Amino acid sequence: GPGLQALCVSLCPTGSLLLAVRFYSSAQAAPLIPSTALGVLLLLVSALLAYAGIRRSLRNASLLVVLCLTLSALWSGYGVILILAGQGALPGPGDARDALVPGLATFTLALLLLAVVGFLCGEPLLGLVAAAVSLASAHEVALHCSSSLGPSAVACGHLSVCLLGGYFALGRILRLLTRGSLALAGTDLTEKKAQEQGRGSTGSTNPFAAPGLLLNMLSASVFGCRLLGVTHRLFLGHVPWLWAAGTYQIGICVLSYRAMDALMATAFGFTSILKFAAGYCLLYPAWQPQEPSLPTPFLVVFSILFAVLALFLSLQSPVDGLYLLVFVTYCIALACSPRGFFAGGPQGVAVAIFVSSALVAVIHLYNVRARVKIPTGKGAVKALVARSSLLKLREGPDLHAPYLGYSKYADAEVLAYACSVLASFALTATGDPQAPLATVVIPWVVVAGGILKLLGGSVAFARGKTLESSAFILYSVMWIIWGLTRYSGLCGTARSFHAAVGIISFMLFNSFIVFCSLFLNMAWFFYSLTFMLIAVSFLLDAIHALPTGYDIAASLIFGLVSFYCFLAALASGTFEGCCLPMGRPMVQLSGVGAGTTKCLHLPARKASSVKRIADILRNGGTCGIPTDTVYVLVAACSRPDAVEKAHRSKRQAQDRPMSLWISSLRQLEPAKHLFTPLLWDFMEAAWPSPISLVIPRGEWVDFLGMKDSAKYVGTPQSVAIRIPDCSVTTHLIDLVGPIVVTSANPTGEADTTHHNQVYAKLGDKVDAVLCAGPSPENIASTVVDCTKIDSGNIGFFRVGIIPKSQV
């Protein structure tokens, strides 16, 4: 809300103020803030800016998100370079200049583009801040390239950012003191918030694509500046820019999954790997005189993955798909150049990446807030695919909905499978045993096979995929540990018993995953089984018994299986129907876990889901629904067959009869004369709440239209009735009428506190589950005996969430 926007705009001048103090210092005197201290402060400001931008983005898409993330990346890379300079890691006279210029030049252009789009989209304050920081960065680039320009010009640029921040702070203070009656132009965030809420639906589906593209410009600038002669060499000072871009792109990958853009998230995951590999190549000569070598087969495989992803992304946005083809060219250029990132060919492609990233970033920036979008060709592709009788694109609000309930993240299995392909083919690289670090394997194995696969496992866990998440996390740990020990020379010649014991432990865990995958599908069975071949090769290598060529063969087999899973996941996420089948479970179970089920799982946050549940209940179905306490099993009173079905599926004990729920006392108004005044007043005072009242059975039951259902509800003498304090439940009762309720678990078992447990305990005995995640409470309702209330006495059958004193 406004508080976060105020924090964002307030943090922008903070970094500029620190740099203004630095550049106002006399060149002959010692700086007021030492380089190391200034670098640490900039890192702190960048972390706060990133946090503010991310929290802001979860509420509404805005150019402010892009500004925060872009400035955060700028100051994090700048801060690390200042720390390196302060610690003497950049001793040469032109080292600091060569280190800073590529990043400053990139952010000068990026912030200028952001400022132009800000002015065009009606966000002048944001445009002024971006333009001021861009001007200050341009002055600093000019200062490094020409000694005739003094540092005061740079300080003035940063001071202008501070003045804008001061203007904003003054406007907020005036508005606070005058209680909203006085506000400076551009500082009334309440009005801006209302405008954004009105325009939010027209924004881009993924507000993080633009900062991700700007970070591609940053890494490309490092190599483009070297090709154009702006910098004299590639060295340690450029690593902060590359690794900052890679780190932020991994974060943007996660946020893109949060924005339900799985394909762009996968693309940013791929490009982050390249940035970490490039940083490794520039870091290696810092302790070894020669340049590291890149494994050619791996880069060819990487280019194929990029090409396949570009093909599927073209169906979502042809502009983005064509953009990814530049990275296909980049990988091929790296594979054809023995010197890798140090060669002129890949550096030339890096210039093309810089230009194309800037153009595509402008499109995404403009489409974030503009009402009239720049066309990306999606409509033409949809029209073309619509003519095909074989292919049909998956669309609609439930495109990324998981099987059970709902998730805040899109599916990340595509990235996880692709990382398995990359890590396995990286193992085929044969390097020098005496210099294992000279072959670039660690970035591919650790970043792709480890960090990004761990990310995929975490997202899979958030989507309720327990087996898949366990496998991805286990494999990521294996890739990280073995990759660091084997391909960094840490284990040396001493790897024997201890390493073998650790690998055997992983193999035991994987054996369990292989067994469980028998009940999932054939593709997952072969995926986990072929990883066992990889683990066996690790074990044989640890005990010095590895046959010649076995590790390469195992890696190729696992890589090919992973590539098929990658294609199948892409196809199933893009097209309706099963284009590339994953196969049926090799072992079928009856009941729970038997593969395809007729039980629907609908998210409770959607009104359409509640309507579908209501239709199922009216048609005689039984459903599990959330309440103000735990999950319950319900049936419509007007359907005796459904009530009887719920009674049978629950295995209801006679001493625990089913209860009756209504949405309002208005439903009992026609029978009000049948209740005593004291009981009626008590019901009005007690409801809605998690309090069930057991009242005498009477003719009032007939007014609710229960008919033959009445024999399953309550006892011959009494009925438990309640109005739940849950808007979803009461809305459902409004649509269906009174419902019969019982707990969503077999009699004698613990209460059900999650929608997954409803299906786990009752299986296909229910027709649908309304999913709302964890229950708000883990305790059931309080059941009060009101059969003798007119004599001044009440009792308690069960004390639940509401204590006796409150009743």
N, C-alpha and C positions, 0 to 999 in steps of 0.2 A: 504494500500500500504506500501511502505518502511517506511514512517513516523510512521505508527502505529506499525510496527514491531520494529523500533528503540525505540519507547516508551515502548513497552513490555519488551525488553531486558534491557532497562535502569531502569525500575522500580524494576526488580528482585533484583539487588544489593542494592537498597535503603533499603528494609526491612532487608536484611542481614547485611548491614552496621550498622543499629540501634541495631541489636542483637549482632554484634561483639563488639560494644562499651560497651554494657551491660556486656558481659562476660569477657572483658578485665579489668573491674573494679576490684579493690582489694576486697577480701572477707570481710576484716575488715572495709574498708571505706564505706561511703554511695555511692550508685550507681550514676554514672554520670547522668543518665536519670532515674527519679523516675518511679516506676512500672505503675502508672496511666497514666503519660504522654507518656511512651513508648507504652502502650496499645492503647491509642488514635491515636498515630502516625501510629501504625501498621494497625489500622482500616482504616485510610485514605489511606494508601498505598494499602491495599486490595481492597478498592473501586475503585481506579484508575486502578489497575490490572484487575479487573473484567470488567470495562468499555473497556479497551484496548482489552481484549480478545474477548469480544462480538462484538465490532466493527470490529475486525480483521476477525472474523468468518463469518460476513455477506459478506465479499469479497471472501474468499477462505478457504477451509478446511485445517487445518494445525495442527501439534502437538503443535505448539505454543499456540493455543487456549486452549488445555488441560493443558499445563503448567501454563498459566495465571490463569485459573479458579481454578486449584488445589492449587497453591500458595496463591491465594486470600482467599480460604477457610481456609487454614492453618493459615494464619496471622490474619484472622478475629476471629477465635476461640481462638488463642493464645492471641490476644489483649484483648479480653473480660476477659479471665482468669487473665491476668496481672492487669486489672482494678479491678477485684474482690479482688485480693490479695492486691493491693494498698489501697483499701478501708476497709480492715480488714474482708472481708467476708470469708476468708480461714485462720482461726486463728491457726489451728492445725499444729504441726511441720511437718507432712507428707502430709498435704492437697495439697500444691502446686505440690508436686511430683505426688500424685495420680491423680490430675486433668490434668497434662500435658502429662504424659507418654502415655495414650491410643492414643491421637491424634498424638503425635510425632512419635510413633511406626508405626502408619498407614501411615503417609506421608513419612516416611523413605522408606517403601516398595513401596508405590505408585510412588514416584519420581525415585526410582531405576528402576522400570519397565519402566517408561517413558524414562529414560536415555538409557536403553538397546534398546528400540524400536527406539529411536532417532538415535543411532549409526547404527542400521540395515537399517534404511530408508534414510540414507544419510543426516542427520541434526546434524552434530557433535557439533556445538556451543550450540544448544538446549540441546543435550545430556550431554555436560559438565556442563552446568548450573544446570540441574536437578540432575546430580550425585553429584555436590558440595553441593547443599542444602540437598540432602539425607544424605551425609556424615556428615554434620553439625548436622542434626537432630539425626542421630545415635549416635554421640558423646554426645549429650545432654541427650539422653535416658540412655546411659552408665553413665553419670555424676550423674543422679538422682538415679541410681541403685547401684552405687559404689562410695564411697567417695575417693577412691584412684586416680581417674581420675580428674584432675584439669579442671577448666573452660577454660583454654587457648586453649585446643584442640577444644572445641566448637567454640571459637572465630576464630581460624585458619580456620576452615571449612567455616564459614561465610565470612572471609576475602578472601578466594579463590573465592567465588562468586563475591565479589567486584572487584577482579583482572580481572576476566572474563568480567565484565561490563566495567572496564577501558580499556581493550583491544579492546572491541567493540567500545567504544566511540572514542578511538584513531584512529581506522580504519575509522570511519565515518568522523572525522575531517580531516584526510589526504585526503580522497576522495573529501571532499568539497574544501579544499585548492588547490588541484591539478586538480579540475574540472573533476574528474573521471579517470584520468590517473594512479593514484596510489591508491591501496586499499589493506588492509591486508587480509589474507586468512580468508574466512568465514564471512566477513563484507560487501561484495558487494551485497546489497539487490536487485539491479536491475537485476542481473543475477539470484538470487534466485526467484524473482518474475516471471521472464520468465519461469523458470523451473516449478514453481507451476502452472502457467497458462497452461502449456503443460500437466501437470499431474493432473489438477484439476478434469477432468472428470472421473478419475479412483479412486477418493477418496470415502470415505464412504458417504452414503446419509445423515447420521446424525452424525456430528462430536461431538455432545454433549453427546452421549451415554457413551463414556469413562469416562468423569469427573463425570457423574451421578453414574456410577458403583463404582468409587473410593470413592464417598461420602457414598455409602452403606457400604463400608469397614470401614469408619470412625465410623459410628454409631454402627456397629457390634463389633468393637474393644473395645468400652467402656464396653460392657457386657462380651466380651470374656476375657479381661484382669482380670475382677473380678472373673470369673470362674476359670481361670488358676492361680489365686493367685498373679498376678502381682501388682494389686492394692488391698487395704485393704477393701474398701467399695465403694458403689455407693452413691453419694452425690451431693450437689449443684455444685461442681467444674466441673462435667461432663456435666452439662446442656449446656454450651456454645458450646461444640463440637456437641451435638445432634441438637440443634436449628440452629447452623450454617449450618450443613448438610441439615436440613429440609428447611431452607430458600433458600440455593443455589439450592436445588433440585426443588423447585417451580420455580425459575428462569430458570433452565434447562428444566423444563416442558414447559415453554413458548417458549424457544428457539427451543425445539424439534418440537413444532407445526410450528415454522418458518421454520424448516428443512423438513416439510411435513411428519413427522413420528408420526402419531397420537397415535399408540399403545404404543410406548416407552414413549411418553409424558404422557399417562394415567398411565403407570407403575410407572414413577417417581412421579406423583401426589399421587399415592397410598402409595409409600414408604415414601414420605415426611410426610404424616399423622402419620405413625408409629413413626417417629422421634420426632414430636411435642408431641405425646402422651407419649413417653418414657421420654422426658424432663420434662413434667408436673409431671409424677410419681416421678422423682428424685427431683423435686423442692418442692413438697408438704411436705415432711418430714422436710423441713427447718423451717416451722412454726407450724407443728402438729407432735406429736410424732409417730403416727401410719402410716403405709403404705396405700396408696389409693387402692381401689378395682376396677377391670376392669369389665365392663358389658359383661358377657359370651355370650349372644345371638348376640351381635354386632360383636364380634370377629369371631363367626361362619359364619355370613353373610359376613364379610370381607374376610374370607378364600374362600368362594364360588365365590366372585367377582374376587379374585386373580386367582382362578382356571379357570374361564371362560376366563379371559383376557389371561392367559397362553395358553389356547387352541387356541385362535385366533392368538396370537403372534407366535405360532409354525408354522402357515401357512406362515408367513413372514420370520421368522428366528427360526428354531427349537432349536438352542442353547439358544436363549433368552427366548423362551417358557419354556424350561426345567429349566432354571435359576429361573423363577418366581415360579416354584413349591416349591422352598425352602421357599419362603415367605408364601405359603399355609401352609406348615409345621409349620412355625413360628407362624402364627395366631392360628393354632390349639393348639400348645404348650402353648400359652398365655391363651387360653380359658380353658385349662385343669389345669392350675396352679393358685391356689387362690392368690398367692403373685405376679403374673404377671411378670413384668420385673425383679423382685428381685429373682425369683426362678431359680434353676439350670437348669431345662429343657429348658426354652426359651434361657438361656444363652448358652447352648450347641448348640442349633440351630443357635444362633448368630455366633458362631465359624464357622459353616458350611457356613453361609452367607458370612463371611469374605473370606474364601478360594474360594468359587465359584465366588464371585464378582471379586477377583483378577484374576482368570483364564479367565472369560468372558471379563474383562477389557483389558487384554493383546490382546485378539482377536480383539476387537474394535480398540485399539490403533494401532495395526499393520495394520489393514485394512484401516485406515484413509489415509495413504500415500503410502503403498506398492502397486506395480503394480500386483504382484501375491498374491491373497488374500488367507487367511485361510478359507476354506469352512465352512459354517454354516448350511448346509443342505437344503438351500432354493431350490436348483435345484431339489433335490429328492422329496420334497413336491410338487413342481409344476408338476413334472412328474406324481406323484401319483394322484393328483387332476385332471389332464388332462384326466385320464382314466375314470373319473366319468361323466356320462351324466346328472347328476342332479346339480352339482356344477361347477361353473366357476369363478376363481379368477379375481377380478378387477385389471387391470394393465394399464400401459400407462401413458403418460405425463399429461393427464387430470384426473388422478385418484382423486385428491383433488380439482379439479376446482369447484367453487361454481356455483349456477344456473345463477347468474347475474355476468358477467364479470370475474374477476380473483381476487385472494386474496393471500397475502403473508403468510397466515397461513392455516394449515390443520383444519379440523372440530374438535371441542372440545366437541361436544354434548355427546360423550361416557363418558367422565370424569364428565360432569355436571350431567348426569342421575345417574351415580354411586355414586356421592356425595349426591344426594337426597336419595338414598337407605341407605347410611351410616348414614346420619343425622337423618332420620326417625326412624331407628332401634335403634339409640342411645337414642332416647326419651323414648323407652320402659324400660330403666333401672330405677328401683325403688331404690333410695338411701335414706339415712337418712335425713329427713327434717331439723334436727338440725345441720347436717354437710353436706351440699350439695356438698362441694368440695371434700369430701372423696371418691365419686364415679367419676371415670374418664369419664365425659360426655362432658365437655367444649372443649377438643381438637377435638373430633369427630364433634361436632355441629359447632364450630366456624371455624376450619380449613377446614373440609370437606364441611359442609353445607354453610359456609360463604366465606372464602377466595378462595377456589378452584372453587366454583360455580360462584363467581364473575369473576374469570379468564375465565371460560367457557363462561360467558355472554359477556365479552369483546372481546373474539375471535369470537363469533357469530356475534357481531356487526361489526367487521372488515370484516366478510364474507358477509355482507349485509342482515343478518337475523334479521330484526328489532323486530319482535314479540318475537322470541325465546330469543334474547339478553335482551329485556325488562323484560321478565319473570324471567330469570336466575338472573339478577341483583336485581330485586325486592325480590325474594326469598332469595338470599344471605344476603341482608340487614336484612330481617326478622329473619333469623337463627342467625346472629351475635347479633342483639339487644336482642332477646328473650333468646338466649342461655346464654349470659353473665348475664342478669338480673335474669333469673329464676334459672339457675344452678350454679350461684356463690353466691346466697343468697343476692344479692343487693336489690331486691325488698322487701324481708322479708314479713311481714304481712300487709304492707301498700299498696300493689298493689290493686287498685280498679278503681277509675274513670279515672285517668290519663293514666294508662296502657291500660284500655279498649278503650279509645278514640284513642290511637295510633294504637291498633290492628284493630279497625273498619276502620281506614284510610287505612291500608294495605288491608283489605278485599274489600274495594271499588275499589282500584287499581286492585286487582286480579279479581274482577267481570268484569272489562273491558277486562282483558286478557282472561278470560273464554269466553266472547262474541266473541272476535276476533278469538279465536281458533276454533270457529265453521266453519270458512272459511279456516282453515289450514288443519287439519286432525283429525280423531277420537281419535288417541292416545294422541295428545296434548290437546284435549278437556278434556279427562278424567284425564290427568296429572294435568292440572290447576284446574279442579273441585275438585279432591281429595286433593289438597293442601288447598283448601277452608275448608275442614274438619279439617286439621291441624290448620288453623287460628281460626276456631270456638273453638277448644279445648283450644287454648291459651286464647281466650276471656273468655270462661267459667272458666278457672283457675284464670284469673285476677279478676273476680267478685265473686270468691268462690262458683261457682255453677257447678263445674265439676262433672258429674256423674261418678261413679266408673267404670273403664274400658273403658270409651269412648276415652280417649287420646291414650291408647294402640291400640284400634281398628282402630282409624283414622290413627295412625302412620303405622300400618301394611298394611292398604289398600293403602296408599300413597306409601309405600315402595315397595309393589308388583307391582303397576302400573309403578313406576320408574324403577324397575328391568326389566320389559318387554320392556320399552323404551330403556334401556341399551343394552339388547340383540338385539333389532331391529336395533339400530344404529351401533352396531358392525357388524351385518350380512350385512347390506346395504353397509357399508364401506369396506367389505372384499369380498363379492360375488356379481356377476352381477345378476340382477333380484331382485325381492322382496321376500326374504326368510321369513322374519317376517313382515307382512304388518303393516304400521302405519295407514291405513284406508284412505278413501276418505274424502273430506270436507263434513261436515254435512249440510252445506248450500252452494249451488252452485251459483256463480255469472256469469253473461254473460259478455264477454269482458275481461277487466283487472281483474286479480285475480281469474279467473275461473278454477284454478288448472292447469292441463297440457296445455301447449301452444306449437304451432308449431314454434314460433319465436326463432331462434337460438341466443345465446349470446356467442360471440367468442372473446378471448383476442387479443387486437391489437398488443401485443408484439411478436406474433408468425407469421412468414411468412406464415405458413399453413393456418392460419385464414384469412389473406388477400386473399389468393388464393381461399378459399371457398366462400368468399364474392364476388370475381370476377366471380366465376362460377354461383352464384345465380343471379347476375346482367345480365350476358350473357344469362341466361335462362328466363329472363323476370321478375325478382324479384325486389323489392325495399328494400333498407337497410338504417339503420341509421349508420353514420360513424363519427369519430372525425376529426377535422380539426385544423388549426392554431388559430381558434377563438372558436366558439361554435359548437355543434353537428348539423349535417344537414341530410336531407333525400335525397337520390340520386337514380337515375335510369339511365340505359345505353341509350345513344342517339340512338343506333341501334335498340332499342326495343320500338316502339311507344306504344305498349300495356302497358309496364311498366311505361312509362312516363305519360300516361293517368291515370294509377292506382295511381301513386304518386300525380297527380293533384287532384284526387277525395279524397284520404285519407287525404290530407292536408286541404281540404275545401278552396282551394286557392282563394283569392280575386283577382278580375280583376286588381286592382291597384297595386298588388304585384306579378308581373309575375315571372316565374321560370328563373333561370340563367344557364349559360353554363360554365363548367370548363374543362380545358385541363391541361396536365402535362408539356408541353413544347411548345415554339413557333415553334418548328420543325413541329408540327402537322398542323400549318398554313402556312408553307413554300410554298406549292403548290399554295396557294392563295395570296401570298405576293403582287403580282402585283395589287390586288384589294384594297389594303390599301394605304393611302397616306404616304409618307415618314415620316412626322411628327408624325402621329398616330403610325406607326410601331416603331419608335424610342422611343416614350413615353411608349409603351407596354414593350419594352426591358428594359427600365429603371425602370419601376414600378414593374415588376414581377420577381420572385415569392414573393408575399406579400399578406396581407389581404386587398387588394384594388381591388374592382370590377370596371371594366371600361364599361360604357354603350356606345356602338359604333353603328353606323348606320348599319341596316340590309342590306345585299347584297348577291351577288352570292357566297361569301366566305362560307356561311352557308352550301351550298351543298357539299363543299369539305370535310366536317366532317361526311358525311354519315348520316345525321339526318333524311332524308326522311320525313315520316308523323309526326315525333316527333316535327318538327319545329313549328307547329302551337301552341304548348303548351309553347314554350320558347320565352320570351321577348314579345315585342309588334310588330305590323305590321311595325313600323318604326325603332326599335332599339332592341339590345340584350345586356344583361349584361354578360360579360365574365371575367374569372379570372384564374390565376395559383396559387393555394394555396401554402403557405410556410410550408408544412407538408409532411414529407417523406412518411408516411403511405398512405396519400391520393394520392400523385403523383404516388406512386408505384401501387396503385389500378387502377388509370387512365391509366397507362402504360399497364396494363393487359386487361382492358376492352375497352379502347378508351374513347373519350369524354363523359362526364356524364352531366345529367341535375340535377340541385341542387335547393333545397328549404330548408328553416329552418325546423328543426324537432319538430315543435309544431303547433297546430291549429292556424289559422290566428287570430291575435289579442292578443295572449297570449305571455308570456315572453319567451325569448330565452332558449333553452335547454342546460344546462351546465354539465350534467352527463349522462352516459349511462343508468342509472336506470330511469331517467326522460323520455328518449325516449320511453321506454316501457310503462311507466305510462301515457304518453300523447297520444301515438298513438296505444298502445295495439297490437293486432294481425293484424293491418293494414300494418305492415312491416314484411318482411320475415326473417330478421336477423339484429342484432345490433353488430357492431364492438366496443368492450368495451375497453376504455382507461382511465377510472376513470374520475376525474374532468377535465373540459376543462382548457386549459392553460390561456384562457381569458374569461371574463364574458360579453364581448362586441362584437357585430358582426362587420363585415368588413365595411370599408368605400366605399361608392358607388359614383363614379365620373362620371359626364356627359361629354362625349367626342364627342358628336354628332357635336359640332361646334368648335372642336379643331383647324381646319385649318384656322379659322378666328382669332385665338389667344385667344379664350375664352373656359374655362371649368367651369362646375358647380358641385354642390354637391346635390345628392338626399338624402344621409345619411352620416353624419360624425360619423364614428365608432371608432375603435381602433387606426387608423392612423389619426392624426389631419390634418387640412387644410394646415398648414404651411409646413408640411413634404411632402404632395402631391405636 
